[in-house]
C-alpha cells in the first residue's frame, strides 16, 4: 500500500509539474550548496511530503540538474507513518499551485 501511494503521488506530481523525475516523494534528497542558496526558502509554502516535491521543482526551475539514484523500498518494521489526510490534501493542492504560480 505504501508503495502504491508513493508511486501515485510521484506520478501525479510529475504530470502536473511537467518533470521527468520519476520519484518526487522519495525520502532521501542531497542538494549541492549552490542549489540551496538559489532556492528562496521564504517562498516555500509546503511541509511534509510536499516539501520534497516543492524543493525538487524549485531546483529544476532554477536551472539545476537532478540526478536520481535508485533505492530499495522496504516495508516499515518499526514506528508509524506520518502520512495523514491533511498531508495528502496539502500535496494535492500545492502541486498545481506550484505549476501555475
FIDREN-928406 format. One record per atom (N, C-alpha, C, O): z, y, x; atom name; residue in three letters. Coordinates in pm, 1 decimal, m for minus. Each point is the difference from the previous one (the first is absolute). Layout:
N
{w Z, v Y, u X, torgu CA, koltor Ala}
...
REM end
This chain:
101
{w 0.0, v m119.6, u 82.8, torgu N, koltor Unk}
{w 0.0, v 119.6, u m82.8, torgu CA, koltor Unk}
{w 0.0, v 126.8, u 87.7, torgu C, koltor Unk}
{w m71.1, v 96.3, u m28.7, torgu O, koltor Unk}
{w 153.0, v m98.1, u 137.3, torgu N, koltor Unk}
{w 4.1, v 116.4, u 90.5, torgu CA, koltor Unk}
{w m137.1, v 25.0, u 61.2, torgu C, koltor Unk}
{w m44.3, v 114.4, u 10.9, torgu O, koltor Unk}
{w m21.4, v m220.4, u 28.4, torgu N, koltor Unk}
{w m133.1, v 14.0, u 61.8, torgu CA, koltor Unk}
{w m99.1, v 58.5, u m99.9, torgu C, koltor Unk}
{w m80.0, v 86.7, u 35.4, torgu O, koltor Unk}
{w 84.6, v m132.6, u m157.9, torgu N, koltor Unk}
{w m90.5, v 49.8, u m104.3, torgu CA, koltor Unk}
{w 23.5, v 149.0, u m25.9, torgu C, koltor Unk}
{w m95.3, v 76.9, u m11.8, torgu O, koltor Unk}
{w 220.3, v m37.1, u 3.2, torgu N, koltor Unk}
{w 33.1, v 141.4, u m22.2, torgu CA, koltor Unk}
{w m47.0, v 84.3, u 117.9, torgu C, koltor Unk}
{w m57.0, v 107.4, u m18.8, torgu O, koltor Unk}
{w 80.9, v m156.0, u 139.9, torgu N, koltor Unk}
{w m40.7, v 73.9, u 120.3, torgu CA, koltor Unk}
{w m151.7, v 14.4, u 6.6, torgu C, koltor Unk}
{w m51.3, v 108.6, u 26.9, torgu O, koltor Unk}
{w m19.5, v m216.8, u m51.2, torgu N, koltor Unk}
{w m146.8, v 5.1, u 3.9, torgu CA, koltor Unk}
{w m54.5, v 89.7, u m110.7, torgu C, koltor Unk}
{w m94.3, v 76.1, u 21.6, torgu O, koltor Unk}
{w 153.6, v m85.3, u m139.1, torgu N, koltor Unk}
{w m44.3, v 84.1, u m110.9, torgu CA, koltor Unk}
{w 21.6, v 147.9, u 27.7, torgu C, koltor Unk}
{w m87.2, v 82.0, u m28.4, torgu O, koltor Unk}
{w 203.4, v m47.4, u 84.1, torgu N, koltor Unk}
{w 28.5, v 139.1, u 33.9, torgu CA, koltor Unk}
{w m93.6, v 53.3, u 107.0, torgu C, koltor Unk}
{w m47.4, v 113.3, u m8.6, torgu O, koltor Unk}
{w 20.9, v m195.1, u 109.2, torgu N, koltor Unk}
{w m91.7, v 42.5, u 106.8, torgu CA, koltor Unk}
{w m141.8, v 17.2, u m52.6, torgu C, koltor Unk}
{w m68.4, v 96.2, u 35.1, torgu O, koltor Unk}
{w 24.3, v m188.8, u m118.7, torgu N, koltor Unk}
{w m135.5, v 9.1, u m55.5, torgu CA, koltor Unk}
{w m14.5, v 125.4, u m85.8, torgu C, koltor Unk}
{w m99.2, v 72.0, u 11.2, torgu O, koltor Unk}
{w 197.1, v m46.2, u m96.0, torgu N, koltor Unk}
{w m1.6, v 119.9, u m85.3, torgu CA, koltor Unk}
{w m9.1, v 126.2, u 85.7, torgu C, koltor Unk}
{w m85.4, v 85.5, u m23.4, torgu O, koltor Unk}
{w 174.3, v m74.2, u 123.1, torgu N, koltor Unk}
{w 1.2, v 118.9, u 85.2, torgu CA, koltor Unk}
{w m128.8, v 12.7, u 80.8, torgu C, koltor Unk}
{w m52.7, v 110.3, u 15.2, torgu O, koltor Unk}
{w 1.9, v m220.8, u 36.1, torgu N, koltor Unk}
{w m122.7, v 2.7, u 79.7, torgu CA, koltor Unk}
{w m117.5, v 51.5, u m82.9, torgu C, koltor Unk}
{w m78.6, v 81.7, u 47.8, torgu O, koltor Unk}
{w 66.6, v m128.4, u m170.0, torgu N, koltor Unk}
{w m111.2, v 41.9, u m86.4, torgu CA, koltor Unk}
{w 14.0, v 147.2, u m38.2, torgu C, koltor Unk}
{w m95.3, v 76.8, u 12.6, torgu O, koltor Unk}
{w 213.1, v m37.7, u m59.0, torgu N, koltor Unk}
{w 19.4, v 137.8, u m45.0, torgu CA, koltor Unk}
{w m14.5, v 99.2, u 114.9, torgu C, koltor Unk}
{w m58.2, v 107.0, u m17.4, torgu O, koltor Unk}
{w 111.4, v m142.4, u 135.8, torgu N, koltor Unk}
{w m3.5, v 92.1, u 113.7, torgu CA, koltor Unk}
{w m128.4, v m9.8, u 81.9, torgu C, koltor Unk}
{w m23.7, v 82.8, u 87.9, torgu O, koltor Unk}
{w m59.0, v m182.9, u m115.9, torgu N, koltor Unk}
{w m125.2, v m13.7, u 72.7, torgu CA, koltor Unk}
{w 19.6, v m39.2, u 145.6, torgu C, koltor Unk}
{w m77.0, v 41.8, u 86.5, torgu O, koltor Unk}
{w 179.1, v m121.7, u m59.0, torgu N, koltor Unk}
{w 28.5, v m43.1, u 136.6, torgu CA, koltor Unk}
{w m51.2, v m140.9, u 24.3, torgu C, koltor Unk}
{w m15.5, v m78.3, u m93.7, torgu O, koltor Unk}
{w m10.5, v 46.3, u 219.5, torgu N, koltor Unk}
{w m44.0, v m134.5, u 36.7, torgu CA, koltor Unk}
{w 115.6, v m86.6, u 49.3, torgu C, koltor Unk}
{w m19.8, v m117.7, u 30.2, torgu O, koltor Unk}
{w 137.6, v 173.0, u m21.9, torgu N, koltor Unk}
{w 117.5, v m71.6, u 48.1, torgu CA, koltor Unk}
{w 41.8, v m101.8, u m105.6, torgu C, koltor Unk}
{w 12.9, v 32.8, u m117.9, torgu O, koltor Unk}
{w 7.8, v m155.9, u 161.6, torgu N, koltor Unk}
{w 30.1, v m106.6, u m95.6, torgu CA, koltor Unk}
{w 145.9, v m2.7, u m45.3, torgu C, koltor Unk}
{w 27.2, v m26.0, u m117.2, torgu O, koltor Unk}
{w 66.3, v 52.2, u 207.3, torgu N, koltor Unk}
{w 141.4, v m10.2, u m36.2, torgu CA, koltor Unk}
{w 68.4, v 135.4, u 13.5, torgu C, koltor Unk}
{w 45.5, v 37.4, u 108.2, torgu O, koltor Unk}
{w m38.9, v 34.2, u m217.2, torgu N, koltor Unk}
{w 62.8, v 132.0, u 0.7, torgu CA, koltor Unk}
{w 149.7, v m5.4, u m26.7, torgu C, koltor Unk}
{w 70.7, v 98.3, u 22.3, torgu O, koltor Unk}
{w m22.1, v m211.5, u m69.6, torgu N, koltor Unk}
{w 141.1, v m8.9, u m36.9, torgu CA, koltor Unk}
{w 80.7, v m85.9, u 95.7, torgu C, koltor Unk}
{w 118.7, v m22.5, u m23.8, torgu O, koltor Unk}
{w m179.7, v m26.6, u 131.7, torgu N, koltor Unk}
{w 72.5, v m81.5, u 98.3, torgu CA, koltor Unk}
{w 115.5, v 79.2, u 59.5, torgu C, koltor Unk}
{w m9.9, v 121.5, u 17.0, torgu O, koltor Unk}
{w 117.8, v m189.1, u 14.4, torgu N, koltor Unk}
{w 122.0, v 66.3, u 42.3, torgu CA, koltor Unk}
{w 2.1, v 53.4, u 141.6, torgu C, koltor Unk}
{w 84.9, v 83.8, u 30.4, torgu O, koltor Unk}
{w m172.8, v m127.2, u 57.8, torgu N, koltor Unk}
{w 4.8, v 44.9, u 138.6, torgu CA, koltor Unk}
{w m111.0, v 99.4, u 25.9, torgu C, koltor Unk}
{w m117.8, v m29.3, u m20.6, torgu O, koltor Unk}
{w 156.3, v 146.6, u 66.0, torgu N, koltor Unk}
{w m96.5, v 103.2, u 36.3, torgu CA, koltor Unk}
{w 38.6, v 54.3, u 137.5, torgu C, koltor Unk}
{w 118.1, v 17.2, u 30.1, torgu O, koltor Unk}
{w m216.6, v 8.9, u 50.7, torgu N, koltor Unk}
{w 21.6, v 56.7, u 132.5, torgu CA, koltor Unk}
{w m96.0, v 117.7, u 14.2, torgu C, koltor Unk}
{w m121.5, v m16.7, u m11.0, torgu O, koltor Unk}
{w 175.7, v 134.8, u 35.1, torgu N, koltor Unk}
{w m82.4, v 120.3, u 10.0, torgu CA, koltor Unk}
{w 14.3, v 60.0, u 139.8, torgu C, koltor Unk}
{w 108.7, v m0.1, u 57.8, torgu O, koltor Unk}
{w m218.3, v 50.5, u m5.0, torgu N, koltor Unk}
{w 7.8, v 76.5, u 124.4, torgu CA, koltor Unk}
{w 65.8, v 134.1, u m31.7, torgu C, koltor Unk}
{w m5.3, v 48.7, u m113.0, torgu O, koltor Unk}
{w 65.6, v 8.0, u 212.8, torgu N, koltor Unk}
{w 71.1, v 126.6, u m16.9, torgu CA, koltor Unk}
{w m90.7, v 108.3, u m57.5, torgu C, koltor Unk}
{w 41.3, v 74.4, u m88.9, torgu O, koltor Unk}
{w m164.6, v m64.8, u 138.9, torgu N, koltor Unk}
{w m89.7, v 105.9, u m47.2, torgu CA, koltor Unk}
{w m36.5, v m15.3, u m147.7, torgu C, koltor Unk}
{w m29.4, v 98.9, u m67.1, torgu O, koltor Unk}
{w 31.3, v m221.3, u 16.8, torgu N, koltor Unk}
{w m25.7, v m21.2, u m143.1, torgu CA, koltor Unk}
{w 115.0, v 57.4, u m81.1, torgu C, koltor Unk}
{w m21.2, v 73.0, u m96.8, torgu O, koltor Unk}
{w 142.9, v m106.7, u 136.9, torgu N, koltor Unk}
{w 117.1, v 50.0, u m72.9, torgu CA, koltor Unk}
{w 11.2, v 151.8, u 8.5, torgu C, koltor Unk}
{w 44.7, v 64.9, u m94.6, torgu O, koltor Unk}
{w m85.3, v m8.9, u 207.6, torgu N, koltor Unk}
{w 3.4, v 145.4, u 14.0, torgu CA, koltor Unk}
{w m104.9, v 67.8, u m88.1, torgu C, koltor Unk}
{w 17.6, v 115.6, u m38.4, torgu O, koltor Unk}
{w m125.8, v m185.5, u 5.8, torgu N, koltor Unk}
{w m107.0, v 57.2, u m82.0, torgu CA, koltor Unk}
{w 29.8, v m8.7, u m149.9, torgu C, koltor Unk}
{w m60.5, v 71.5, u m80.0, torgu O, koltor Unk}
{w 152.9, v m158.2, u 42.7, torgu N, koltor Unk}
{w 33.9, v m16.4, u m142.1, torgu CA, koltor Unk}
{w 105.4, v 104.7, u m37.1, torgu C, koltor Unk}
{w 102.5, v 13.3, u 66.9, torgu O, koltor Unk}
{w m129.4, v 59.5, u m172.9, torgu N, koltor Unk}
{w 93.5, v 102.5, u m48.4, torgu CA, koltor Unk}
{w 102.1, v m67.1, u m91.9, torgu C, koltor Unk}
{w m24.3, v m16.6, u m119.5, torgu O, koltor Unk}
{w 138.1, v m21.5, u 176.4, torgu N, koltor Unk}
{w 99.4, v m76.8, u m75.1, torgu CA, koltor Unk}
{w 62.2, v 79.0, u m114.8, torgu C, koltor Unk}
{w 53.8, v m59.5, u m93.3, torgu O, koltor Unk}
{w m60.3, v 191.0, u 98.7, torgu N, koltor Unk}
{w 52.1, v 79.0, u m111.2, torgu CA, koltor Unk}
{w m87.0, v m15.2, u m124.4, torgu C, koltor Unk}
{w 43.3, v 35.1, u m109.8, torgu O, koltor Unk}
{w m165.0, v m86.6, u 124.9, torgu N, koltor Unk}
{w m89.8, v m22.1, u m112.8, torgu CA, koltor Unk}
{w 4.0, v m143.6, u m51.4, torgu C, koltor Unk}
{w m57.4, v m29.0, u m104.9, torgu O, koltor Unk}
{w 124.0, v m61.5, u 176.8, torgu N, koltor Unk}
{w 9.4, v m140.2, u m41.5, torgu CA, koltor Unk}
{w 90.7, v m8.1, u m121.2, torgu C, koltor Unk}
{w 113.2, v 48.3, u 2.8, torgu O, koltor Unk}
{w m163.6, v m109.8, u m110.1, torgu N, koltor Unk}
{w 71.8, v m1.7, u m127.4, torgu CA, koltor Unk}
{w 60.8, v m134.6, u m34.6, torgu C, koltor Unk}
{w 84.2, v m8.2, u m89.4, torgu O, koltor Unk}
{w m124.4, v m95.6, u 157.3, torgu N, koltor Unk}
{w 37.0, v m134.5, u m42.5, torgu CA, koltor Unk}
{w 122.8, v m53.9, u 71.5, torgu C, koltor Unk}
{w 44.8, v 52.3, u 102.0, torgu O, koltor Unk}
{w 7.1, v m159.3, u m160.6, torgu N, koltor Unk}
{w 110.5, v m75.5, u 57.8, torgu CA, koltor Unk}
{w m35.3, v m148.1, u m18.4, torgu C, koltor Unk}
{w m100.1, v m31.8, u m64.1, torgu O, koltor Unk}
{w 179.1, v m56.1, u 118.0, torgu N, koltor Unk}
{w m21.9, v m143.4, u m22.3, torgu CA, koltor Unk}
{w m134.0, v m47.8, u 52.9, torgu C, koltor Unk}
{w m47.4, v 47.8, u 103.1, torgu O, koltor Unk}
{w m13.1, v m141.3, u m173.1, torgu N, koltor Unk}
{w m125.7, v m59.9, u 43.4, torgu CA, koltor Unk}
{w m113.9, v 100.6, u 2.9, torgu C, koltor Unk}
{w m89.4, v m10.0, u 84.1, torgu O, koltor Unk}
{w 91.5, v 104.6, u m172.9, torgu N, koltor Unk}
{w m106.6, v 100.8, u m4.1, torgu CA, koltor Unk}
{w 0.3, v 86.5, u 125.7, torgu C, koltor Unk}
{w m103.3, v 56.3, u 36.4, torgu O, koltor Unk}
{w 217.7, v m45.1, u 30.0, torgu N, koltor Unk}
{w 9.2, v 76.4, u 123.9, torgu CA, koltor Unk}
{w m93.8, v m58.5, u 106.0, torgu C, koltor Unk}
{w m65.9, v 74.4, u 72.6, torgu O, koltor Unk}
{w 60.0, v m206.6, u m64.0, torgu N, koltor Unk}
{w m89.1, v m66.4, u 95.6, torgu CA, koltor Unk}
{w m146.1, v 32.1, u m30.1, torgu C, koltor Unk}
{w m78.7, v 27.4, u 90.6, torgu O, koltor Unk}
{w 44.2, v m31.2, u m217.1, torgu N, koltor Unk}
{w m136.4, v 30.2, u m41.3, torgu CA, koltor Unk}
{w m33.3, v 145.6, u 32.5, torgu C, koltor Unk}
{w m106.0, v 29.0, u 55.4, torgu O, koltor Unk}
{w 196.4, v 61.7, u m90.0, torgu N, koltor Unk}
{w m25.0, v 142.2, u 20.8, torgu CA, koltor Unk}
{w m14.9, v 34.7, u 147.9, torgu C, koltor Unk}
{w m90.0, v 75.7, u 36.5, torgu O, koltor Unk}
{w 176.1, v m129.3, u 48.5, torgu N, koltor Unk}
{w m10.2, v 30.7, u 142.9, torgu CA, koltor Unk}
{w m130.6, v m52.1, u 58.8, torgu C, koltor Unk}
{w m63.7, v 68.4, u 80.1, torgu O, koltor Unk}
{w 24.1, v m187.4, u m118.9, torgu N, koltor Unk}
{w m126.2, v m55.2, u 50.0, torgu CA, koltor Unk}
{w m117.5, v 84.3, u m47.9, torgu C, koltor Unk}
{w m91.0, v 29.3, u 77.6, torgu O, koltor Unk}
{w 92.3, v 9.6, u m203.7, torgu N, koltor Unk}
{w m107.6, v 82.6, u m55.3, torgu CA, koltor Unk}
{w m6.8, v 134.7, u 71.3, torgu C, koltor Unk}
{w m108.7, v 46.4, u 34.7, torgu O, koltor Unk}
{w 223.8, v 16.5, u m12.7, torgu N, koltor Unk}
{w 2.2, v 129.6, u 67.8, torgu CA, koltor Unk}
{w m48.6, v m12.0, u 144.5, torgu C, koltor Unk}
{w m65.2, v 91.2, u 50.8, torgu O, koltor Unk}
{w 95.9, v m201.6, u 15.3, torgu N, koltor Unk}
{w m48.2, v m21.9, u 137.6, torgu CA, koltor Unk}
{w m152.5, v m10.7, u 1.5, torgu C, koltor Unk}
{w m65.2, v 58.6, u 86.5, torgu O, koltor Unk}
{w 8.3, v m132.3, u m180.6, torgu N, koltor Unk}
{w m145.6, v m14.7, u m8.2, torgu CA, koltor Unk}
{w m63.5, v 134.0, u m33.1, torgu C, koltor Unk}
{w m101.2, v 37.0, u 59.5, torgu O, koltor Unk}
{w 159.3, v 35.9, u m153.9, torgu N, koltor Unk}
{w m53.1, v 130.9, u m38.3, torgu CA, koltor Unk}
{w 3.2, v 98.5, u 116.9, torgu C, koltor Unk}
{w m83.2, v 90.4, u 7.6, torgu O, koltor Unk}
{w 179.0, v m108.1, u 83.3, torgu N, koltor Unk}
{w 10.1, v 88.0, u 117.0, torgu CA, koltor Unk}
{w m95.6, v m41.9, u 111.6, torgu C, koltor Unk}
{w m3.4, v 62.3, u 106.1, torgu O, koltor Unk}
{w m74.7, v m168.9, u m130.9, torgu N, koltor Unk}
{w m101.7, v m41.8, u 95.5, torgu CA, koltor Unk}
{w 41.7, v m108.5, u 97.6, torgu C, koltor Unk}
{w m71.9, v m28.4, u 95.8, torgu O, koltor Unk}
{w 186.8, v m32.1, u m119.3, torgu N, koltor Unk}
{w 46.0, v m105.1, u 90.7, torgu CA, koltor Unk}
{w m51.6, v m136.3, u m44.6, torgu C, koltor Unk}
{w m26.6, v m22.7, u m118.1, torgu O, koltor Unk}
{w 13.4, v m66.4, u 213.8, torgu N, koltor Unk}
{w m44.8, v m136.9, u m26.0, torgu CA, koltor Unk}
{w 122.2, v m87.3, u m25.3, torgu C, koltor Unk}
{w 102.4, v 14.4, u 66.8, torgu O, koltor Unk}
{w m113.8, v m104.5, u m163.1, torgu N, koltor Unk}
{w 107.8, v m93.3, u m30.3, torgu CA, koltor Unk}
{w m45.7, v m139.4, u 39.4, torgu C, koltor Unk}
{w m105.3, v m46.9, u m43.2, torgu O, koltor Unk}
{w 185.0, v m17.9, u 124.8, torgu N, koltor Unk}
{w m28.9, v m136.3, u 44.3, torgu CA, koltor Unk}
{w 98.3, v m94.4, u m68.5, torgu C, koltor Unk}
{w 121.3, v 19.0, u 9.2, torgu O, koltor Unk}
{w m172.9, v m119.9, u m77.3, torgu N, koltor Unk}
{w 86.4, v m97.3, u m65.6, torgu CA, koltor Unk}
{w 23.0, v m120.3, u 90.0, torgu C, koltor Unk}
{w m91.3, v m46.9, u 68.0, torgu O, koltor Unk}
{w 212.7, v m1.5, u m68.7, torgu N, koltor Unk}
{w 37.0, v m120.2, u 73.8, torgu CA, koltor Unk}
{w 53.5, v m99.3, u m102.8, torgu C, koltor Unk}
{w 96.1, v 30.5, u m70.8, torgu O, koltor Unk}
{w m156.6, v m148.3, u 61.6, torgu N, koltor Unk}
{w 43.9, v m97.5, u m101.4, torgu CA, koltor Unk}
{w 145.9, v m42.3, u 18.4, torgu C, koltor Unk}
{w 49.6, v m11.2, u 112.2, torgu O, koltor Unk}
{w 16.8, v m11.8, u m223.6, torgu N, koltor Unk}
{w 137.4, v m50.2, u 1.9, torgu CA, koltor Unk}
{w 6.5, v m126.9, u m84.0, torgu C, koltor Unk}
{w m90.7, v m28.3, u m78.3, torgu O, koltor Unk}
{w 196.6, v m46.4, u 94.7, torgu N, koltor Unk}
{w 25.1, v m116.7, u m84.6, torgu CA, koltor Unk}
{w 96.4, v 42.2, u m109.0, torgu C, koltor Unk}
{w 111.0, v 44.7, u 28.7, torgu O, koltor Unk}
{w m152.2, v m58.4, u m152.1, torgu N, koltor Unk}
{w 80.2, v 39.5, u m115.3, torgu CA, koltor Unk}
{w 88.3, v m118.5, u m37.0, torgu C, koltor Unk}
{w m49.9, v m101.0, u m49.7, torgu O, koltor Unk}
{w 178.1, v 111.8, u 72.8, torgu N, koltor Unk}
{w 93.4, v m109.3, u m26.6, torgu CA, koltor Unk}
{w 86.6, v 31.5, u m120.9, torgu C, koltor Unk}
{w 27.2, v 116.1, u m30.7, torgu O, koltor Unk}
{w 15.0, v m220.6, u m36.2, torgu N, koltor Unk}
{w 90.2, v 18.1, u m112.7, torgu CA, koltor Unk}
{w 135.2, v 49.2, u 48.6, torgu C, koltor Unk}
{w 46.1, v m38.5, u 107.5, torgu O, koltor Unk}
{w 16.5, v 122.9, u m186.1, torgu N, koltor Unk}
{w 131.5, v 55.3, u 32.4, torgu CA, koltor Unk}
{w 103.3, v m112.7, u 0.1, torgu C, koltor Unk}
{w 5.3, v m81.0, u m92.5, torgu O, koltor Unk}
{w 77.0, v 77.2, u 198.0, torgu N, koltor Unk}
{w 106.3, v m99.6, u 8.7, torgu CA, koltor Unk}
{w 135.9, v 58.4, u m34.2, torgu C, koltor Unk}
{w 87.9, v m72.0, u m47.2, torgu O, koltor Unk}
{w m69.2, v 201.5, u 70.0, torgu N, koltor Unk}
{w 128.6, v 65.2, u m24.4, torgu CA, koltor Unk}
{w m24.0, v 135.3, u m66.6, torgu C, koltor Unk}
{w m105.5, v 61.2, u 16.5, torgu O, koltor Unk}
{w 204.3, v m16.5, u m91.3, torgu N, koltor Unk}
{w m7.7, v 132.0, u m60.8, torgu CA, koltor Unk}
{w m88.7, v 3.2, u m122.3, torgu C, koltor Unk}
{w m51.4, v m102.5, u m44.8, torgu O, koltor Unk}
{w 34.6, v 222.4, u m8.1, torgu N, koltor Unk}
{w m80.2, v 19.6, u m120.6, torgu CA, koltor Unk}
{w m100.9, v 110.9, u 22.1, torgu C, koltor Unk}
{w 20.2, v 89.2, u 82.4, torgu O, koltor Unk}
{w m127.1, v m96.1, u m156.1, torgu N, koltor Unk}
{w m103.8, v 102.2, u 7.9, torgu CA, koltor Unk}
{w 53.0, v 133.0, u m52.2, torgu C, koltor Unk}
{w 83.3, v 4.3, u m90.6, torgu O, koltor Unk}
{w m132.8, v 103.4, u 149.0, torgu N, koltor Unk}
{w 35.1, v 133.8, u m46.6, torgu CA, koltor Unk}
{w m102.3, v 51.0, u m101.6, torgu C, koltor Unk}
{w 13.2, v 110.9, u m51.7, torgu O, koltor Unk}
{w m114.2, v m191.5, u 23.5, torgu N, koltor Unk}
{w m104.2, v 38.9, u m94.9, torgu CA, koltor Unk}
{w 60.0, v 12.2, u m139.7, torgu C, koltor Unk}
{w 73.4, v m87.7, u m45.7, torgu O, koltor Unk}
{w m105.4, v 196.3, u m20.0, torgu N, koltor Unk}
{w 45.4, v 22.3, u m137.2, torgu CA, koltor Unk}
{w m116.2, v 57.5, u m79.8, torgu C, koltor Unk}
{w m104.1, v 33.7, u 56.4, torgu O, koltor Unk}
{w 121.6, v m22.8, u m184.4, torgu N, koltor Unk}
{w m105.7, v 57.7, u m83.0, torgu CA, koltor Unk}
{w m21.6, v 146.8, u 36.0, torgu C, koltor Unk}
{w m111.6, v 50.1, u m13.2, torgu O, koltor Unk}
{w 215.4, v 19.5, u 58.3, torgu N, koltor Unk}
{w m15.0, v 140.7, u 39.4, torgu CA, koltor Unk}
{w m86.2, v 13.6, u 125.5, torgu C, koltor Unk}
{w m84.3, v 89.2, u 8.8, torgu O, koltor Unk}
{w 105.9, v m177.3, u 87.1, torgu N, koltor Unk}
{w m79.4, v 2.9, u 123.0, torgu CA, koltor Unk}
{w m145.5, v m32.7, u m31.0, torgu C, koltor Unk}
{w m90.9, v 64.0, u 53.0, torgu O, koltor Unk}
{w 68.3, v m163.6, u m138.8, torgu N, koltor Unk}
{w m136.7, v m36.3, u m38.4, torgu CA, koltor Unk}
{w m68.0, v 114.5, u m75.4, torgu C, koltor Unk}
{w m117.3, v 29.1, u 23.2, torgu O, koltor Unk}
{w 191.2, v 35.3, u m112.8, torgu N, koltor Unk}
{w m56.5, v 112.8, u m76.0, torgu CA, koltor Unk}
{w m33.0, v 116.4, u 92.5, torgu C, koltor Unk}
{w m103.0, v 65.4, u m16.2, torgu O, koltor Unk}
{w 191.0, v m39.4, u 113.8, torgu N, koltor Unk}
{w m26.4, v 107.5, u 96.3, torgu CA, koltor Unk}
{w m132.4, v m26.2, u 71.3, torgu C, koltor Unk}
{w m82.3, v 90.4, u 14.3, torgu O, koltor Unk}
{w 62.4, v m213.0, u 30.0, torgu N, koltor Unk}
{w m123.1, v m34.0, u 72.3, torgu CA, koltor Unk}
{w m122.4, v 13.8, u m91.1, torgu C, koltor Unk}
{w m103.7, v 50.6, u 42.9, torgu O, koltor Unk}
{w 115.4, v m95.0, u m166.6, torgu N, koltor Unk}
{w m113.8, v 7.4, u m93.7, torgu CA, koltor Unk}
{w m44.8, v 144.5, u m21.1, torgu C, koltor Unk}
{w m120.0, v 25.6, u m10.1, torgu O, koltor Unk}
{w 213.0, v 69.2, u 3.2, torgu N, koltor Unk}
{w m33.3, v 139.9, u m25.9, torgu CA, koltor Unk}
{w m28.7, v 77.8, u 127.8, torgu C, koltor Unk}
{w m81.4, v 92.3, u m0.1, torgu O, koltor Unk}
{w 147.9, v m129.3, u 108.5, torgu N, koltor Unk}
{w m17.8, v 74.0, u 124.1, torgu CA, koltor Unk}
{w m138.9, v m21.5, u 60.8, torgu C, koltor Unk}
{w m60.6, v 94.5, u 50.7, torgu O, koltor Unk}
{w 11.0, v m215.5, u m55.2, torgu N, koltor Unk}
{w m127.6, v m32.0, u 65.8, torgu CA, koltor Unk}
{w m114.2, v 87.3, u m53.2, torgu C, koltor Unk}
{w m69.6, v 61.6, u 80.7, torgu O, koltor Unk}
{w 47.1, v m53.4, u m210.7, torgu N, koltor Unk}
{w m106.9, v 89.8, u m46.4, torgu CA, koltor Unk}
{w 30.2, v 146.7, u 33.1, torgu C, koltor Unk}
{w m92.0, v 77.5, u 26.2, torgu O, koltor Unk}
{w 219.2, v m39.7, u m27.1, torgu N, koltor Unk}
{w 37.1, v 137.2, u 35.4, torgu CA, koltor Unk}
{w m37.6, v 33.7, u 143.0, torgu C, koltor Unk}
{w m42.0, v 112.2, u 28.4, torgu O, koltor Unk}
{w 56.7, v m208.2, u 62.0, torgu N, koltor Unk}
{w m40.0, v 21.2, u 139.2, torgu CA, koltor Unk}
{w m151.0, v 19.9, u 9.2, torgu C, koltor Unk}
{w m47.7, v 89.9, u 69.3, torgu O, koltor Unk}
{w m25.5, v m173.4, u m138.7, torgu N, koltor Unk}
{w m146.1, v 3.2, u 8.1, torgu CA, koltor Unk}
{w m57.5, v 131.5, u m51.8, torgu C, koltor Unk}
{w m95.3, v 53.9, u 56.4, torgu O, koltor Unk}
{w 153.7, v m3.8, u m162.9, torgu N, koltor Unk}
{w m59.4, v 115.1, u m66.5, torgu CA, koltor Unk}
{w 70.3, v 132.0, u 28.2, torgu C, koltor Unk}
{w m28.3, v 101.0, u m64.4, torgu O, koltor Unk}
{w 121.8, v m101.7, u 162.5, torgu N, koltor Unk}
{w 66.5, v 126.2, u 34.1, torgu CA, koltor Unk}
{w m69.8, v 66.9, u 116.5, torgu C, koltor Unk}
{w 41.4, v 107.5, u 43.4, torgu O, koltor Unk}
REM end
